[in-house]
Amino acid sequence: MLAVFAAVVLGGVALMFVAAGREVDRQLESEVERVERDLDRDFGTIRRDVRRELDRRLGPPEAPR
């Protein structure tokens, strides 16, 4: 009887660890996606600012002849 009780308890603990691991994976994936979106937005802003500054310093491109 004690062995059955121990098996049930260990099985329950294992299930809790599996559930906790899945939740951590889900939250980590969500955070990674958020950081990727932020980086894409920031790099887009930097790219746009650099292009504007280059255009300001170099002037508009000349038309082909």
N, C-alpha and C positions, 0 to 999 in steps of 0.2 A: 504494500500500500504506500509506503514511504517513497519507493522508487517511482511509482506512478505520479505521486504528488510532485516530486522533484522534476520529472520529465515535463509535466504540465507547466510548472513555474519556469523552467529553462526555455521551453517553447514559447511561452508568453514574452519572456525577456528578449528572445531572438526576434520575435515579430515586432516588438517595440523598437529594437535597433534597426531593423529593416525599414520600418515606417519613418523613423527619424532620419535615416540616411537618404531616403527618397525626398523628404522635405528639404534637407540641406541641399541636395542636388538641384531641386527646383528653384530654391531661393538663389543659389549661386548662379544658375543659368540666367535667371531674371536679371541679376545684378550685372553679369557680363554683357547681356544685351543692352542694358541701359548705358553702360560705359562705352560700348561700341557706338551707340547712337550719338552720345555726347562728343566722342572723338571725331566722328564723321562731320558733325555740325561744326565743331571748332576748326577742323582742318579746312572745311569749306569756307568758313569765315576768313581764315588766314589766307587762303588762296585768293579769295576775292579782294582782300585788302592789299596783298602784294601786287595783284594785277592792276588795281587802281593806282597804286603808287608808281608802278612802272609806266603806266599810261600818262600819268601826270608829269613824270620826269622826262620821258622820251617823246611825248606828243603822240598824236594819232598816227596810225600807220599810213604810209603813202599809198595812193591808188596805183595799181599796175599800169604800165604804159603800153 
